[in-house]
Amino acid sequence: FGVPGAAINPFYSALKARGTIRHILARHVEAASHMAEGYTRAKSGNIGLCIGTSGPAGTDMITGLYSAAADSIPILCITGQAPRARLNKEDFQAVDIAAIAAPVAKWAVTVMEPYLVPMALQKAFHLMRSSRPGPVLIDLPVDVQLAEIEFDIDAYEPLVPFKPAMSRSQAEKALKMLNAAEKPVIVAGGGIINADASDLLIEFAEITGAPVIPTLMGWGAIPDDHRLMAGMCGLQTSHRYGNATMLEADFVFGIGNRWANRHTGSVEVYTKGKKFIHVDIEPTQIGRVFAPDLGIVSDAGAALKMLLDVATEWKTARKLRDWSGWARECQSRKKTMKRKTHFDQVPLKPQRVYEEMNRAFGRDTTYVTTIGLSQIAGAQFLHVYKPRNWINCGQAGPLGWTLPAALGVRAADPQRN
């Protein structure tokens, strides 16, 4: 996804000559960055690419980089740059884009030697997929793009991404804490969807019997109509029954989440009378909002696999508690604490519009949204049944994100509804 321009045209010429990489022309470079993000979010393993020229094309990408970084979404931004000899001389559109992008990217670099280009790309894909996923920007001076180098593609091997994994002893300690709880809930964050681990989450919830409260970024990890889906909680994008269940809970098992303020609301109210386990792929995320009783650094998928293995053994040995009564209580709230949607007034109330959307659209429908009342009401009233069917920029919330992101989703999956 991109917009050609003088300082990136050699790169475009190489793309055209190769003919194996599909390019979608955007009308604005910021939109191209959001298209790349939608493309990444649509399918597991995807990484969207945004291309632009030097100067303002790079600065136009900053909002897209911020949105991707905030929600742990890998995208690769490639910018053109003035010739190396003209850098730091206030040349036309010769801004230090690597310095500007650094706070909102896992890595931002201007590649000063032609031979380093494939190595920079190798490092970029390694970083984007390792630990907490996120975006990278590579800035290519025009003379670096035009240079020829010796490179043996047959000798190239991608670097294996690093993903920390929960140990068995950590899983056993976590399950001991879970076993001591009377009213546990699992908070399922976007890290579960990033790890493509929704099936593992459902298996773990079913074998333990613990109700699941997804975050806004984790919505769809468990179907809305699953018996253990207890609703979302927090401010704005929440369900009444989800909030009631969270207030009743005495133990919270967070997996792949970041305790965002729209999920927690008041941290004092949210944490009162509860014990917490926090599992996250990023070490500095644990304890950032509040200190959990147990913090474990792990990829969500690796954690759920280990937890499921140990929980299955404990279930067979009858070492796991039975929380079926608590689960039924949560189900009862889900049936009796729904918001009213059936209004007959003219003009139509938004609640009725969402009621009709639920009636008209099937279980495979994908919703793409950014911020504002449409997102808030959508989260309160719509239903999501599958991972990656709720595609939403949760933390940054830039206006103008929805349409280009939706185009990126369609580019990734043309059959998507």
C-alpha positions in Angstrom: 0.0 0.0 0.0 1.5 3.3 -0.9 2.0 6.5 -2.9 4.9 6.9 -5.4 7.2 9.9 -5.3 10.6 11.0 -6.5 12.7 9.7 -3.6 11.1 6.3 -3.6 10.6 5.8 -7.3 13.7 3.5 -7.7 12.1 1.2 -5.2 8.8 1.3 -7.2 10.7 0.5 -10.4 12.2 -2.6 -8.7 8.7 -3.7 -7.5 7.4 -3.3 -11.1 10.3 -5.2 -12.6 9.9 -8.1 -10.2 6.1 -8.3 -10.6 5.5 -10.6 -7.7 4.4 -8.2 -5.0 0.9 -6.8 -5.3 0.7 -3.0 -4.8 -2.5 -1.0 -4.0 -2.3 2.7 -4.7 -3.6 4.9 -1.9 -4.6 8.5 -2.2 -2.8 9.6 1.0 0.1 8.0 2.8 -1.5 8.0 6.2 -4.4 6.1 4.7 -1.8 3.6 3.2 -0.4 3.0 6.7 -3.9 2.2 8.0 -4.5 -0.1 5.0 -1.4 -1.9 6.0 -2.6 -2.3 9.5 -6.0 -3.6 8.4 -4.2 -6.1 6.2 -2.1 -7.3 9.1 -5.0 -7.6 11.5 -7.2 -9.6 9.0 -5.2 -12.8 8.9 -2.7 -14.5 11.2 0.9 -14.2 9.9 0.2 -11.2 7.6 2.4 -8.1 7.7 1.2 -5.1 5.7 3.7 -2.9 3.9 3.3 0.9 3.6 5.5 2.8 1.1 6.0 6.5 0.6 8.6 9.1 -0.5 10.7 11.3 1.6 9.7 14.1 3.9 6.0 14.5 4.5 5.2 11.0 3.2 7.2 9.7 6.2 5.6 12.1 8.6 2.2 11.1 7.3 3.0 7.6 8.4 3.5 8.5 12.0 -0.2 8.2 13.0 -0.3 4.8 11.4 2.9 3.7 13.2 1.5 5.0 16.5 -1.8 3.1 16.0 0.0 -0.1 15.1 2.5 0.2 18.0 -0.3 0.9 20.5 -2.2 -2.2 19.6 0.9 -4.5 19.0 0.3 -4.8 15.3 3.3 -5.4 13.0 3.5 -3.2 9.9 6.6 -2.3 7.8 6.9 1.3 6.6 9.5 2.1 3.9 10.3 5.7 3.0 12.5 7.2 0.4 15.2 9.7 1.4 17.4 12.3 -0.1 20.9 11.2 -1.3 23.3 10.4 1.5 25.5 13.4 0.6 22.6 15.8 1.1 21.5 14.6 4.5 21.8 17.1 7.4 21.9 20.0 4.9 18.2 20.9 5.0 17.7 19.6 1.5 14.2 19.4 -0.1 12.1 16.9 1.9 15.2 15.6 3.7 13.7 15.2 7.2 15.3 12.8 9.8 12.3 10.5 9.7 14.1 7.8 11.7 14.4 10.1 14.6 10.8 11.2 14.3 9.4 7.7 14.1 11.6 6.2 16.8 9.1 6.8 19.7 6.3 4.9 17.9 8.2 2.1 16.2 10.1 -1.0 17.5 12.9 0.1 15.2 13.4 3.1 12.9 16.6 3.3 10.8 18.0 5.2 7.8 20.1 2.6 5.9 23.4 4.3 4.9 25.1 1.4 3.1 23.5 -0.6 0.2 24.8 -4.0 1.4 22.9 -3.4 4.7 19.5 -3.3 3.0 18.7 -7.0 3.1 20.2 -7.3 6.6 18.0 -4.4 7.7 14.9 -6.1 6.3 15.9 -9.4 7.9 16.2 -7.6 11.3 12.9 -5.7 10.7 10.9 -8.9 10.2 12.5 -10.5 13.2 11.7 -7.5 15.4 8.2 -7.1 14.1 7.3 -10.7 15.1 9.4 -11.1 18.2 8.1 -10.5 21.8 5.4 -7.8 21.7 4.7 -7.4 18.0 4.9 -3.9 16.5 5.9 -1.7 13.5 9.2 -0.9 12.0 10.3 2.0 9.7 13.1 1.6 7.2 14.3 4.8 5.4 16.2 4.4 2.1 18.3 7.2 0.6 17.7 7.3 -3.1 21.3 6.5 -4.0 21.1 3.4 -1.7 18.1 2.3 -3.7 20.0 2.7 -7.0 23.1 0.8 -5.9 23.8 -2.8 -6.9 25.1 -5.4 -4.4 26.0 -9.1 -4.4 23.3 -11.0 -2.5 22.7 -14.8 -2.6 19.0 -15.3 -1.9 19.5 -19.0 -1.7 21.8 -18.5 1.3 19.2 -16.3 3.1 17.4 -17.6 6.1 14.9 -15.5 8.1 15.6 -15.1 11.8 13.4 -17.1 14.1 11.2 -14.8 16.1 11.7 -14.8 19.9 8.6 -15.6 22.0 8.9 -16.2 25.7 7.0 -19.2 27.0 5.4 -20.1 30.4 7.2 -22.9 32.2 5.4 -25.9 33.8 6.2 -24.6 37.3 4.7 -21.2 36.5 1.6 -22.9 35.2 1.3 -25.0 38.3 1.6 -22.0 40.6 -1.0 -20.1 38.5 -3.4 -23.0 38.7 -2.9 -23.4 42.5 -3.9 -19.7 42.8 -6.9 -20.3 40.5 -7.9 -23.3 42.6 -8.0 -21.1 45.7 -10.6 -18.7 44.2 -14.3 -18.8 44.7 -15.3 -16.7 41.7 -12.6 -16.6 39.1 -12.7 -14.9 35.7 -10.3 -15.0 32.8 -9.6 -11.7 31.1 -8.8 -12.4 27.5 -6.7 -9.7 25.8 -5.7 -9.0 22.2 -2.5 -10.9 22.7 -4.6 -14.1 22.4 -5.8 -13.1 19.0 -2.3 -12.0 18.0 -1.0 -15.4 19.0 -3.8 -17.2 17.1 -4.7 -18.9 20.3 -8.4 -18.4 20.6 -9.1 -22.2 20.4 -6.7 -22.8 23.2 -8.5 -20.1 25.3 -11.8 -21.8 24.8 -10.4 -25.2 25.7 -8.8 -23.8 28.8 -12.0 -22.0 29.9 -14.1 -25.1 29.3 -11.8 -27.5 31.2 -11.6 -25.1 34.2 -15.1 -23.8 33.9 -14.0 -20.2 34.5 -16.0 -17.5 32.8 -14.2 -15.3 30.3 -14.3 -11.5 30.1 -12.7 -10.3 26.8 -11.1 -6.9 26.4 -12.1 -4.8 23.5 -9.0 -6.0 21.7 -9.7 -9.6 22.6 -13.4 -9.5 21.6 -14.1 -12.5 19.4 -11.5 -14.8 21.1 -14.5 -16.6 22.5 -17.9 -16.5 20.7 -20.5 -14.1 22.2 -23.0 -16.9 22.6 -20.6 -19.3 24.4 -21.8 -20.3 27.8 -18.6 -19.1 29.5 -18.5 -15.7 27.7 -19.4 -13.4 30.5 -19.4 -10.0 28.7 -17.0 -7.1 28.5 -16.5 -4.7 31.4 -15.2 -1.2 32.0 -16.1 2.2 30.6 -18.1 2.8 27.4 -17.4 -0.4 25.5 -18.9 -2.8 28.0 -21.9 -4.9 29.0 -23.9 -4.4 32.1 -23.6 -8.1 32.9 -19.9 -8.0 32.3 -19.4 -5.2 34.8 -21.6 -7.0 37.4 -19.6 -10.2 37.0 -16.3 -8.4 37.3 -17.4 -6.7 40.5 -18.5 -10.0 42.0 -15.2 -11.8 41.0 -12.5 -12.5 43.6 -9.8 -13.7 41.2 -8.8 -12.3 37.7 -6.5 -14.3 35.4 -5.4 -11.8 32.7 -3.8 -13.3 29.6 -2.4 -11.1 26.8 -4.0 -7.9 28.1 -2.7 -4.6 29.3 -5.3 -3.4 31.9 -6.3 -0.5 29.6 -8.2 2.3 31.4 -11.4 1.8 29.3 -11.4 -1.9 30.5 -10.6 -1.2 34.2 -12.3 2.1 34.8 -11.2 3.1 38.3 -8.2 0.9 39.2 -9.1 1.1 42.9 -12.6 -0.2 42.3 -11.4 -2.8 39.7 -8.8 -4.3 42.0 -10.6 -4.2 45.3 -11.0 -7.6 47.0 -9.4 -9.5 44.1 -6.2 -11.4 43.4 -4.6 -11.1 40.0 -2.4 -13.1 37.7 -1.0 -11.2 34.7 0.5 -13.1 31.7 1.9 -10.9 28.9 4.6 -11.2 26.3 6.1 -7.8 27.2 8.0 -7.8 30.6 7.5 -4.1 31.2 3.7 -4.4 30.7 3.5 -6.4 33.9 3.1 -4.0 36.9 2.7 -1.0 34.6 -0.9 -0.2 35.7 -0.9 -2.1 39.0 1.1 -4.9 40.6 -0.4 -8.4 40.1 -0.1 -11.1 42.7 1.7 -13.2 40.1 3.3 -11.9 36.8 4.4 -14.3 34.1 6.2 -13.2 30.9 4.9 -15.4 28.1 3.4 -15.4 24.7 -0.3 -15.9 25.2 -0.4 -19.0 23.0 2.5 -20.7 24.7 1.0 -19.9 28.1 -2.4 -21.3 27.2 -0.9 -24.5 25.8 1.1 -25.1 29.1 -1.9 -24.1 31.3 -4.1 -26.5 29.3 -1.7 -29.4 29.6 -1.4 -29.0 33.4 -5.2 -28.3 33.8 -6.0 -31.4 31.8 -3.8 -33.5 34.1 -5.4 -31.9 37.2 -8.9 -32.4 35.8 -8.2 -36.1 35.2 -6.8 -36.4 38.8 -9.8 -34.5 40.1 -7.6 -31.7 41.5 -9.4 -28.8 39.8 -12.3 -27.1 41.6 -15.8 -27.0 40.2 -17.0 -23.5 39.4 -20.2 -24.6 37.5 -22.4 -22.7 40.1 -20.4 -19.5 39.6 -20.6 -20.0 35.8 -24.4 -20.4 36.0 -24.7 -17.2 38.0 -22.7 -15.3 35.3 -25.0 -16.8 32.6 -28.0 -15.7 34.5 -26.8 -12.1 34.6 -26.1 -12.3 30.9 -29.8 -13.1 30.3 -31.3 -10.6 32.7 -29.0 -7.5 32.5 -29.2 -6.7 28.8 -29.6 -3.1 27.6 -32.9 -2.3 25.9 -32.7 -2.2 22.1 -36.2 -2.5 20.8 -37.4 1.1 20.4 -40.1 2.1 18.0 -39.5 5.9 17.9 -39.0 7.8 14.7 -36.3 8.7 13.9 -34.8 5.4 14.9 -32.7 5.2 18.0 -29.2 3.8 17.5 -30.0 0.9 19.8 -32.7 -0.3 17.3 -30.3 0.1 14.4 -27.8 -2.2 16.1 -30.6 -4.7 17.0 -31.5 -4.9 13.3 -27.8 -5.2 12.3 -27.6 -8.3 14.6 -30.6 -9.7 13.0 -29.4 -9.0 9.4 -25.8 -9.9 9.6 -24.4 -13.5 10.1 -21.9 -15.0 12.4 -19.1 -14.4 9.9 -19.5 -10.7 9.7 -16.4 -8.6 10.2 -16.8 -5.1 11.9 -14.1 -2.5 11.4 -14.2 0.6 13.5 -12.0 3.2 15.1 -13.4 5.6 17.8 -16.4 7.5 19.0 -20.0 6.7 19.5 -20.2 4.2 16.7 -17.4 2.1 18.3 -18.9 2.5 21.8 -22.4 1.6 20.7 -21.1 -1.2 18.5 -19.3 -2.8 21.4 -22.3 -2.5 23.6 -24.9 -3.9 21.2 -23.3 -5.9 18.4 -22.3 -9.6 18.6 -18.9 -11.0 17.5 -18.3 -14.7 17.2 -14.8 -15.2 15.8 -11.3 -13.8 16.3 -10.3 -11.1 13.8 -14.0 -10.3 13.2 -13.8 -7.2 15.4 -11.0 -5.0 14.0 -10.6 -1.9 16.0 -7.8 0.5 16.8 -8.2 0.3 20.5 -5.6 2.6 22.0 -4.7 5.3 19.5 -8.2 5.8 17.9 -7.2 8.0 15.0 -10.1 9.5 13.0 -10.0 8.5 9.4 -8.8 5.0 10.2 -11.9 2.9 9.6 -12.3 3.1 5.8 -8.6 2.5 4.8 -8.3 -0.3 7.5 -11.4 -1.9 6.0 -9.8 -1.7 2.5 -6.8 -3.4 4.0 -8.9 -6.2 5.4 -10.6 -6.8 2.1 -7.2 -6.8 0.4 -6.1 -9.6 2.8 -9.3 -11.5 2.4 -11.5 -10.5 -0.6 -14.2 -12.9 0.4 -14.6 -11.3 3.9 -18.1 -10.1 4.7 
